[in-house]
Structure formats: structure tokens, C-alpha cells
Amino acid sequence: MSRLQDSLTYFVTSIRGNENLLAKLKFKLQVDELDADLIEDVNIEMSQARETASIYTDILESTMDTYSSIINNNMNTVMRTLTSVSIIMMFPTLIASLFGMNLINGMEGSQWGFVIALIISVFVSGLTWWILRHKRLI
């Protein structure tokens, strides 16, 4: 679409140049009545071609804006989903880092310490997933 827009821009520019050339020809050359009518017909055709190219340019710009809006909406949905996933994954990382410190937390001697930290991580992640799902953020 970008190449088509560039081509239309070049086309409109060249038509304007041709219109200017025809205007100069009309006033500079000595022409008879038949040639003057022919130049006037060509001038009218150039004006119509310029208007048609301008209309096609406007349609193309509108179509490109529509595609851009659709792409932006899709990207917003993907970014929202990725943000939600990163929030859900943040809590197990936080819990594992808190229980994995070299500090006394009461669970370092327990054989169930890892299982308890794992259960807390799964529970908090599930709760976060449920809250985000309930608010329609996922």
C-alpha cells in the first residue's frame, strides 16, 4: 500500500506539472481555434485526472488508517495479555526469593519447606489469575 501511495503522489505531482505546462502553452503559442479547443479539452481531462487521483489517494489513506487502527488494537490486546502473564509470574518469583534467602525464616529445617513454598506460590498465582480473569484483563 505504501508503494501505491507513493505512485499516486508522483502521479498527482506530474498531472499538476502537466496542467501548468498546458496553461503556459495556451497563452504563449499562437494557435488556431481548433487547436485551442483541443488544448482546452486536454486541460479538462487533466483536471479530471487530478481529481480522480486525489480521490484515490484519500481512499488509500483512509484504508491505511483503518489497518493501522486494527493493528494497534491487536497490539494493545497482546500487550495487555503479556502484562497480565508477567504479573502472575511475578508472585512465585517473589515468594521463591523470600524463602530462598540465607536468613532464618523457620522453614529451613523443615522437610516440608519446599512444598509449602510451592503451594503458596501456586495459590497466590491462581488467585492473581482469577482476579485478572474476573476483571477481564486476560
VMD Tcl script that builds the backbone (N, CA, C; Angstrom):
set m [mol new atoms 414]
animate dup $m
set s [atomselect $m all]
$s set {name element resname resid chain x y z} {
  {N N MET 1 A 0.819 -1.190 0.000}
  {CA C MET 1 A 0.000 0.000 0.000}
  {C C MET 1 A 0.864 1.255 0.000}
  {N N SER 2 A 2.007 1.146 0.658}
  {CA C SER 2 A 2.904 2.300 0.699}
  {C C SER 2 A 3.426 2.632 -0.694}
  {N N ARG 3 A 3.761 1.604 -1.461}
  {CA C ARG 3 A 4.231 1.845 -2.833}
  {C C ARG 3 A 3.127 2.446 -3.693}
  {N N LEU 4 A 1.896 1.993 -3.486}
  {CA C LEU 4 A 0.761 2.555 -4.225}
  {C C LEU 4 A 0.550 4.018 -3.858}
  {N N GLN 5 A 0.704 4.336 -2.579}
  {CA C GLN 5 A 0.566 5.726 -2.151}
  {C C GLN 5 A 1.675 6.587 -2.759}
  {N N ASP 6 A 2.887 6.079 -2.790}
  {CA C ASP 6 A 3.979 6.824 -3.420}
  {C C ASP 6 A 3.706 7.051 -4.902}
  {N N SER 7 A 3.217 6.018 -5.576}
  {CA C SER 7 A 2.916 6.150 -7.008}
  {C C SER 7 A 1.821 7.180 -7.250}
  {N N LEU 8 A 0.795 7.161 -6.407}
  {CA C LEU 8 A -0.278 8.146 -6.553}
  {C C LEU 8 A 0.230 9.567 -6.306}
  {N N THR 9 A 1.133 9.726 -5.360}
  {CA C THR 9 A 1.703 11.046 -5.093}
  {C C THR 9 A 2.488 11.544 -6.309}
  {N N TYR 10 A 3.304 10.668 -6.889}
  {CA C TYR 10 A 4.042 11.043 -8.091}
  {C C TYR 10 A 3.102 11.352 -9.246}
  {N N PHE 11 A 2.031 10.587 -9.364}
  {CA C PHE 11 A 1.066 10.777 -10.439}
  {C C PHE 11 A 0.377 12.133 -10.312}
  {N N VAL 12 A -0.056 12.480 -9.101}
  {CA C VAL 12 A -0.717 13.778 -8.873}
  {C C VAL 12 A 0.255 14.918 -9.146}
  {N N THR 13 A 1.500 14.769 -8.720}
  {CA C THR 13 A 2.504 15.808 -8.947}
  {C C THR 13 A 2.758 16.004 -10.437}
  {N N SER 14 A 2.853 14.926 -11.177}
  {CA C SER 14 A 3.100 15.055 -12.619}
  {C C SER 14 A 1.891 15.643 -13.338}
  {N N ILE 15 A 0.689 15.319 -12.886}
  {CA C ILE 15 A -0.506 15.907 -13.504}
  {C C ILE 15 A -0.535 17.412 -13.262}
  {N N ARG 16 A -0.171 17.836 -12.069}
  {CA C ARG 16 A -0.136 19.287 -11.799}
  {C C ARG 16 A 0.896 19.977 -12.690}
  {N N GLY 17 A 2.025 19.328 -12.875}
  {CA C GLY 17 A 3.040 19.891 -13.772}
  {C C GLY 17 A 2.526 19.981 -15.198}
  {N N ASN 18 A 1.811 18.963 -15.643}
  {CA C ASN 18 A 1.242 18.994 -16.992}
  {C C ASN 18 A 0.178 20.083 -17.128}
  {N N GLU 19 A -0.610 20.288 -16.081}
  {CA C GLU 19 A -1.607 21.362 -16.121}
  {C C GLU 19 A -0.936 22.724 -16.241}
  {N N ASN 20 A 0.139 22.915 -15.499}
  {CA C ASN 20 A 0.876 24.188 -15.600}
  {C C ASN 20 A 1.442 24.378 -17.003}
  {N N LEU 21 A 1.978 23.312 -17.576}
  {CA C LEU 21 A 2.515 23.380 -18.931}
  {C C LEU 21 A 1.416 23.723 -19.945}
  {N N LEU 22 A 0.254 23.123 -19.805}
  {CA C LEU 22 A -0.855 23.427 -20.719}
  {C C LEU 22 A -1.322 24.871 -20.577}
  {N N ALA 23 A -1.328 25.377 -19.341}
  {CA C ALA 23 A -1.719 26.773 -19.138}
  {C C ALA 23 A -0.734 27.710 -19.824}
  {N N LYS 24 A 0.548 27.388 -19.740}
  {CA C LYS 24 A 1.556 28.222 -20.410}
  {C C LYS 24 A 1.442 28.107 -21.928}
  {N N LEU 25 A 1.174 26.899 -22.418}
  {CA C LEU 25 A 1.030 26.708 -23.865}
  {C C LEU 25 A -0.145 27.500 -24.413}
  {N N LYS 26 A -1.208 27.548 -23.649}
  {CA C LYS 26 A -2.409 28.224 -24.118}
  {C C LYS 26 A -2.163 29.714 -24.344}
  {N N PHE 27 A -1.336 30.308 -23.487}
  {CA C PHE 27 A -1.123 31.746 -23.590}
  {C C PHE 27 A 0.115 32.130 -24.393}
  {N N LYS 28 A 1.059 31.221 -24.546}
  {CA C LYS 28 A 2.309 31.557 -25.231}
  {C C LYS 28 A 2.280 31.276 -26.733}
  {N N LEU 29 A 1.565 30.222 -27.145}
  {CA C LEU 29 A 1.585 29.823 -28.551}
  {C C LEU 29 A 0.453 30.486 -29.325}
  {N N GLN 30 A 0.753 30.754 -30.573}
  {CA C GLN 30 A -0.286 31.226 -31.475}
  {C C GLN 30 A -0.954 29.995 -32.071}
  {N N VAL 31 A -2.181 29.741 -31.695}
  {CA C VAL 31 A -2.883 28.552 -32.181}
  {C C VAL 31 A -4.211 28.975 -32.791}
  {N N ASP 32 A -4.691 28.165 -33.702}
  {CA C ASP 32 A -5.989 28.459 -34.293}
  {C C ASP 32 A -7.097 27.947 -33.372}
  {N N GLU 33 A -8.333 28.108 -33.770}
  {CA C GLU 33 A -9.474 27.788 -32.922}
  {C C GLU 33 A -9.563 26.283 -32.632}
  {N N LEU 34 A -9.241 25.450 -33.604}
  {CA C LEU 34 A -9.296 24.000 -33.421}
  {C C LEU 34 A -8.263 23.533 -32.399}
  {N N ASP 35 A -7.043 24.090 -32.479}
  {CA C ASP 35 A -6.008 23.730 -31.504}
  {C C ASP 35 A -6.347 24.253 -30.116}
  {N N ALA 36 A -6.956 25.432 -30.043}
  {CA C ALA 36 A -7.346 25.991 -28.744}
  {C C ALA 36 A -8.397 25.101 -28.089}
  {N N ASP 37 A -9.358 24.593 -28.883}
  {CA C ASP 37 A -10.361 23.682 -28.337}
  {C C ASP 37 A -9.709 22.381 -27.866}
  {N N LEU 38 A -8.741 21.889 -28.623}
  {CA C LEU 38 A -8.046 20.661 -28.244}
  {C C LEU 38 A -7.263 20.852 -26.942}
  {N N ILE 39 A -6.597 21.991 -26.821}
  {CA C ILE 39 A -5.838 22.272 -25.591}
  {C C ILE 39 A -6.794 22.399 -24.404}
  {N N GLU 40 A -7.956 23.016 -24.634}
  {CA C GLU 40 A -8.946 23.148 -23.566}
  {C C GLU 40 A -9.493 21.780 -23.141}
  {N N ASP 41 A -9.725 20.897 -24.123}
  {CA C ASP 41 A -10.185 19.538 -23.802}
  {C C ASP 41 A -9.128 18.770 -23.007}
  {N N VAL 42 A -7.861 18.919 -23.394}
  {CA C VAL 42 A -6.780 18.249 -22.666}
  {C C VAL 42 A -6.678 18.811 -21.247}
  {N N ASN 43 A -6.884 20.109 -21.097}
  {CA C ASN 43 A -6.836 20.740 -19.778}
  {C C ASN 43 A -7.957 20.204 -18.878}
  {N N ILE 44 A -9.140 20.041 -19.460}
  {CA C ILE 44 A -10.265 19.481 -18.699}
  {C C ILE 44 A -9.963 18.038 -18.290}
  {N N GLU 45 A -9.414 17.262 -19.209}
  {CA C GLU 45 A -9.056 15.873 -18.901}
  {C C GLU 45 A -8.001 15.806 -17.797}
  {N N MET 46 A -7.038 16.725 -17.824}
  {CA C MET 46 A -6.009 16.761 -16.766}
  {C C MET 46 A -6.635 17.095 -15.415}
  {N N SER 47 A -7.567 18.018 -15.403}
  {CA C SER 47 A -8.236 18.365 -14.142}
  {C C SER 47 A -9.012 17.170 -13.598}
  {N N GLN 48 A -9.704 16.457 -14.479}
  {CA C GLN 48 A -10.441 15.277 -14.050}
  {C C GLN 48 A -9.494 14.184 -13.548}
  {N N ALA 49 A -8.364 14.019 -14.221}
  {CA C ALA 49 A -7.378 13.018 -13.786}
  {C C ALA 49 A -6.811 13.386 -12.414}
  {N N ARG 50 A -6.547 14.681 -12.199}
  {CA C ARG 50 A -6.040 15.125 -10.894}
  {C C ARG 50 A -7.061 14.862 -9.801}
  {N N GLU 51 A -8.326 15.166 -10.050}
  {CA C GLU 51 A -9.371 14.939 -9.062}
  {C C GLU 51 A -9.536 13.443 -8.762}
  {N N THR 52 A -9.501 12.631 -9.816}
  {CA C THR 52 A -9.624 11.184 -9.623}
  {C C THR 52 A -8.461 10.637 -8.810}
  {N N ALA 53 A -7.257 11.072 -9.117}
  {CA C ALA 53 A -6.074 10.619 -8.363}
  {C C ALA 53 A -6.155 11.097 -6.915}
  {N N SER 54 A -6.665 12.301 -6.698}
  {CA C SER 54 A -6.816 12.806 -5.325}
  {C C SER 54 A -7.841 11.980 -4.556}
  {N N ILE 55 A -8.923 11.599 -5.224}
  {CA C ILE 55 A -9.936 10.765 -4.566}
  {C C ILE 55 A -9.339 9.408 -4.201}
  {N N TYR 56 A -8.592 8.816 -5.126}
  {CA C TYR 56 A -7.966 7.525 -4.831}
  {C C TYR 56 A -6.937 7.651 -3.710}
  {N N THR 57 A -6.236 8.761 -3.661}
  {CA C THR 57 A -5.279 8.994 -2.575}
  {C C THR 57 A -6.002 9.070 -1.233}
  {N N ASP 58 A -7.131 9.777 -1.194}
  {CA C ASP 58 A -7.907 9.873 0.048}
  {C C ASP 58 A -8.440 8.506 0.482}
  {N N ILE 59 A -8.921 7.719 -0.479}
  {CA C ILE 59 A -9.416 6.376 -0.160}
  {C C ILE 59 A -8.287 5.506 0.379}
  {N N LEU 60 A -7.127 5.592 -0.239}
  {CA C LEU 60 A -5.985 4.798 0.213}
  {C C LEU 60 A -5.546 5.209 1.615}
  {N N GLU 61 A -5.517 6.506 1.888}
  {CA C GLU 61 A -5.147 6.974 3.228}
  {C C GLU 61 A -6.150 6.498 4.265}
  {N N SER 62 A -7.437 6.529 3.921}
  {CA C SER 62 A -8.465 6.048 4.839}
  {C C SER 62 A -8.300 4.552 5.110}
  {N N THR 63 A -8.001 3.782 4.076}
  {CA C THR 63 A -7.799 2.346 4.237}
  {C C THR 63 A -6.563 2.068 5.093}
  {N N MET 64 A -5.499 2.806 4.859}
  {CA C MET 64 A -4.279 2.611 5.654}
  {C C MET 64 A -4.523 2.991 7.116}
  {N N ASP 65 A -5.305 4.043 7.369}
  {CA C ASP 65 A -5.636 4.411 8.745}
  {C C ASP 65 A -6.451 3.328 9.430}
  {N N THR 66 A -7.367 2.718 8.676}
  {CA C THR 66 A -8.182 1.636 9.237}
  {C C THR 66 A -7.309 0.444 9.603}
  {N N TYR 67 A -6.410 0.034 8.698}
  {CA C TYR 67 A -5.498 -1.070 9.001}
  {C C TYR 67 A -4.603 -0.733 10.192}
  {N N SER 68 A -4.166 0.499 10.269}
  {CA C SER 68 A -3.325 0.913 11.389}
  {C C SER 68 A -4.084 0.810 12.710}
  {N N SER 69 A -5.344 1.206 12.707}
  {CA C SER 69 A -6.158 1.101 13.926}
  {C C SER 69 A -6.352 -0.347 14.333}
  {N N ILE 70 A -6.601 -1.218 13.362}
  {CA C ILE 70 A -6.781 -2.637 13.671}
  {C C ILE 70 A -5.502 -3.228 14.255}
  {N N ILE 71 A -4.367 -2.891 13.662}
  {CA C ILE 71 A -3.082 -3.390 14.163}
  {C C ILE 71 A -2.814 -2.879 15.572}
  {N N ASN 72 A -3.114 -1.595 15.826}
  {CA C ASN 72 A -2.915 -1.041 17.166}
  {C C ASN 72 A -3.808 -1.725 18.189}
  {N N ASN 73 A -5.063 -1.996 17.825}
  {CA C ASN 73 A -5.954 -2.692 18.756}
  {C C ASN 73 A -5.451 -4.094 19.056}
  {N N ASN 74 A -4.993 -4.807 18.039}
  {CA C ASN 74 A -4.451 -6.151 18.263}
  {C C ASN 74 A -3.204 -6.097 19.134}
  {N N MET 75 A -2.353 -5.114 18.902}
  {CA C MET 75 A -1.138 -4.992 19.703}
  {C C MET 75 A -1.482 -4.648 21.155}
  {N N ASN 76 A -2.498 -3.817 21.364}
  {CA C ASN 76 A -2.910 -3.499 22.727}
  {C C ASN 76 A -3.403 -4.742 23.461}
  {N N THR 77 A -4.139 -5.601 22.763}
  {CA C THR 77 A -4.622 -6.836 23.370}
  {C C THR 77 A -3.457 -7.744 23.743}
  {N N VAL 78 A -2.501 -7.878 22.861}
  {CA C VAL 78 A -1.334 -8.726 23.138}
  {C C VAL 78 A -0.527 -8.158 24.304}
  {N N MET 79 A -0.326 -6.854 24.313}
  {CA C MET 79 A 0.450 -6.243 25.402}
  {C C MET 79 A -0.267 -6.403 26.741}
  {N N ARG 80 A -1.589 -6.286 26.751}
  {CA C ARG 80 A -2.347 -6.472 27.988}
  {C C ARG 80 A -2.201 -7.906 28.481}
  {N N THR 81 A -2.267 -8.866 27.575}
  {CA C THR 81 A -2.119 -10.265 27.960}
  {C C THR 81 A -0.721 -10.545 28.496}
  {N N LEU 82 A 0.301 -10.041 27.813}
  {CA C LEU 82 A 1.674 -10.253 28.277}
  {C C LEU 82 A 1.927 -9.595 29.637}
  {N N THR 83 A 1.347 -8.431 29.850}
  {CA C THR 83 A 1.486 -7.769 31.144}
  {C C THR 83 A 0.821 -8.590 32.240}
  {N N SER 84 A -0.357 -9.131 31.942}
  {CA C SER 84 A -1.050 -9.971 32.929}
  {C C SER 84 A -0.235 -11.212 33.255}
  {N N VAL 85 A 0.352 -11.838 32.247}
  {CA C VAL 85 A 1.169 -13.034 32.480}
  {C C VAL 85 A 2.397 -12.687 33.319}
  {N N SER 86 A 3.003 -11.546 33.044}
  {CA C SER 86 A 4.189 -11.168 33.833}
  {C C SER 86 A 3.812 -10.851 35.284}
  {N N ILE 87 A 2.616 -10.295 35.503}
  {CA C ILE 87 A 2.163 -10.053 36.879}
  {C C ILE 87 A 1.935 -11.386 37.591}
  {N N ILE 88 A 1.312 -12.333 36.894}
  {CA C ILE 88 A 1.063 -13.646 37.502}
  {C C ILE 88 A 2.381 -14.336 37.838}
  {N N MET 89 A 3.385 -14.225 36.965}
  {CA C MET 89 A 4.671 -14.885 37.198}
  {C C MET 89 A 5.539 -14.154 38.224}
  {N N MET 90 A 5.194 -12.915 38.535}
  {CA C MET 90 A 5.986 -12.155 39.496}
  {C C MET 90 A 5.851 -12.731 40.909}
  {N N PHE 91 A 4.653 -13.177 41.285}
  {CA C PHE 91 A 4.432 -13.630 42.653}
  {C C PHE 91 A 5.200 -14.911 43.000}
  {N N PRO 92 A 5.237 -15.937 42.152}
  {CA C PRO 92 A 6.078 -17.092 42.506}
  {C C PRO 92 A 7.559 -16.723 42.620}
  {N N THR 93 A 8.001 -15.800 41.772}
  {CA C THR 93 A 9.393 -15.357 41.849}
  {C C THR 93 A 9.655 -14.652 43.178}
  {N N LEU 94 A 8.722 -13.823 43.598}
  {CA C LEU 94 A 8.864 -13.109 44.864}
  {C C LEU 94 A 8.875 -14.083 46.045}
  {N N ILE 95 A 7.955 -15.027 46.035}
  {CA C ILE 95 A 7.880 -15.990 47.141}
  {C C ILE 95 A 9.131 -16.863 47.177}
  {N N ALA 96 A 9.601 -17.328 46.041}
  {CA C ALA 96 A 10.811 -18.159 45.999}
  {C C ALA 96 A 12.024 -17.365 46.452}
  {N N SER 97 A 12.096 -16.098 46.080}
  {CA C SER 97 A 13.249 -15.304 46.512}
  {C C SER 97 A 13.195 -15.004 48.001}
  {N N LEU 98 A 12.003 -14.818 48.557}
  {CA C LEU 98 A 11.909 -14.575 50.001}
  {C C LEU 98 A 12.267 -15.821 50.804}
  {N N PHE 99 A 11.777 -16.981 50.386}
  {CA C PHE 99 A 12.082 -18.212 51.112}
  {C C PHE 99 A 13.469 -18.744 50.796}
  {N N GLY 100 A 14.111 -18.260 49.763}
  {CA C GLY 100 A 15.422 -18.750 49.386}
  {C C GLY 100 A 16.566 -17.935 49.956}
  {N N MET 101 A 16.270 -16.909 50.733}
  {CA C MET 101 A 17.327 -16.083 51.320}
  {C C MET 101 A 18.070 -16.862 52.413}
  {N N ASN 102 A 19.257 -16.422 52.672}
  {CA C ASN 102 A 20.067 -17.062 53.717}
  {C C ASN 102 A 19.755 -16.467 55.084}
  {N N LEU 103 A 18.500 -16.382 55.389}
  {CA C LEU 103 A 18.051 -15.873 56.681}
  {C C LEU 103 A 17.229 -16.947 57.369}
  {N N ILE 104 A 17.085 -16.799 58.651}
  {CA C ILE 104 A 16.280 -17.761 59.399}
  {C C ILE 104 A 14.818 -17.361 59.226}
  {N N ASN 105 A 14.045 -18.259 58.633}
  {CA C ASN 105 A 12.625 -17.969 58.431}
  {C C ASN 105 A 11.743 -19.038 59.053}
  {N N GLY 106 A 12.315 -20.022 59.654}
  {CA C GLY 106 A 11.544 -21.047 60.341}
  {C C GLY 106 A 11.271 -22.274 59.500}
  {N N MET 107 A 11.545 -22.217 58.201}
  {CA C MET 107 A 11.244 -23.364 57.359}
  {C C MET 107 A 12.504 -24.036 56.823}
  {N N GLU 108 A 13.681 -23.526 57.185}
  {CA C GLU 108 A 14.892 -24.113 56.631}
  {C C GLU 108 A 15.196 -25.483 57.188}
  {N N GLY 109 A 14.676 -25.791 58.358}
  {CA C GLY 109 A 14.905 -27.121 58.932}
  {C C GLY 109 A 13.770 -28.084 58.645}
  {N N SER 110 A 12.688 -27.589 58.089}
  {CA C SER 110 A 11.519 -28.431 57.847}
  {C C SER 110 A 11.658 -29.186 56.534}
  {N N GLN 111 A 11.214 -30.458 56.552}
  {CA C GLN 111 A 11.251 -31.223 55.311}
  {C C GLN 111 A 10.130 -30.814 54.360}
  {N N TRP 112 A 9.159 -30.086 54.856}
  {CA C TRP 112 A 8.028 -29.632 54.038}
  {C C TRP 112 A 8.197 -28.182 53.577}
  {N N GLY 113 A 9.337 -27.584 53.817}
  {CA C GLY 113 A 9.556 -26.173 53.470}
  {C C GLY 113 A 9.387 -25.887 51.976}
  {N N PHE 114 A 9.994 -26.711 51.151}
  {CA C PHE 114 A 9.882 -26.510 49.702}
  {C C PHE 114 A 8.445 -26.687 49.234}
  {N N VAL 115 A 7.779 -27.715 49.764}
  {CA C VAL 115 A 6.390 -27.990 49.365}
  {C C VAL 115 A 5.475 -26.841 49.802}
  {N N ILE 116 A 5.684 -26.317 50.992}
  {CA C ILE 116 A 4.866 -25.198 51.481}
  {C C ILE 116 A 5.088 -23.961 50.606}
  {N N ALA 117 A 6.354 -23.652 50.275}
  {CA C ALA 117 A 6.639 -22.502 49.410}
  {C C ALA 117 A 6.013 -22.709 48.028}
  {N N LEU 118 A 6.049 -23.940 47.528}
  {CA C LEU 118 A 5.447 -24.247 46.235}
  {C C LEU 118 A 3.925 -24.087 46.285}
  {N N ILE 119 A 3.300 -24.556 47.341}
  {CA C ILE 119 A 1.842 -24.429 47.482}
  {C C ILE 119 A 1.442 -22.965 47.602}
  {N N ILE 120 A 2.196 -22.195 48.373}
  {CA C ILE 120 A 1.898 -20.755 48.496}
  {C C ILE 120 A 2.037 -20.072 47.136}
  {N N SER 121 A 3.076 -20.420 46.392}
  {CA C SER 121 A 3.287 -19.816 45.068}
  {C C SER 121 A 2.139 -20.144 44.117}
  {N N VAL 122 A 1.732 -21.407 44.093}
  {CA C VAL 122 A 0.635 -21.813 43.208}
  {C C VAL 122 A -0.662 -21.136 43.625}
  {N N PHE 123 A -0.920 -21.067 44.934}
  {CA C PHE 123 A -2.147 -20.437 45.422}
  {C C PHE 123 A -2.193 -18.950 45.068}
  {N N VAL 124 A -1.102 -18.238 45.320}
  {CA C VAL 124 A -1.074 -16.800 45.028}
  {C C VAL 124 A -1.167 -16.557 43.522}
  {N N SER 125 A -0.512 -17.370 42.723}
  {CA C SER 125 A -0.610 -17.227 41.265}
  {C C SER 125 A -2.021 -17.510 40.776}
  {N N GLY 126 A -2.647 -18.546 41.308}
  {CA C GLY 126 A -4.028 -18.863 40.938}
  {C C GLY 126 A -4.988 -17.763 41.342}
  {N N LEU 127 A -4.784 -17.212 42.537}
  {CA C LEU 127 A -5.629 -16.105 42.994}
  {C C LEU 127 A -5.456 -14.878 42.098}
  {N N THR 128 A -4.227 -14.594 41.747}
  {CA C THR 128 A -3.960 -13.463 40.847}
  {C C THR 128 A -4.586 -13.703 39.487}
  {N N TRP 129 A -4.466 -14.918 38.960}
  {CA C TRP 129 A -5.089 -15.254 37.679}
  {C C TRP 129 A -6.598 -15.083 37.755}
  {N N TRP 130 A -7.216 -15.545 38.848}
  {CA C TRP 130 A -8.665 -15.441 38.999}
  {C C TRP 130 A -9.102 -13.978 39.068}
  {N N ILE 131 A -8.360 -13.155 39.810}
  {CA C ILE 131 A -8.713 -11.727 39.918}
  {C C ILE 131 A -8.594 -11.048 38.559}
  {N N LEU 132 A -7.503 -11.315 37.840}
  {CA C LEU 132 A -7.337 -10.701 36.500}
  {C C LEU 132 A -8.386 -11.205 35.525}
  {N N ARG 133 A -8.750 -12.472 35.629}
  {CA C ARG 133 A -9.786 -13.035 34.756}
  {C C ARG 133 A -11.141 -12.431 35.075}
  {N N HIS 134 A -11.405 -12.240 36.377}
  {CA C HIS 134 A -12.671 -11.649 36.825}
  {C C HIS 134 A -12.818 -10.210 36.350}
  {N N LYS 135 A -11.716 -9.473 36.312}
  {CA C LYS 135 A -11.722 -8.082 35.836}
  {C C LYS 135 A -11.565 -7.977 34.326}
  {N N ARG 136 A -11.525 -9.134 33.638}
  {CA C ARG 136 A -11.410 -9.233 32.172}
  {C C ARG 136 A -10.142 -8.590 31.644}
  {N N LEU 137 A -9.044 -8.779 32.349}
  {CA C LEU 137 A -7.750 -8.272 31.910}
  {C C LEU 137 A -6.944 -9.340 31.179}
  {N N ILE 138 A -7.419 -10.561 31.213}
  {CA C ILE 138 A -6.752 -11.645 30.499}
  {C C ILE 138 A -7.670 -12.103 29.380}
}
mol reanalyze $m
mol bondsrecalc $m
mol representation Tube
mol addrep $m
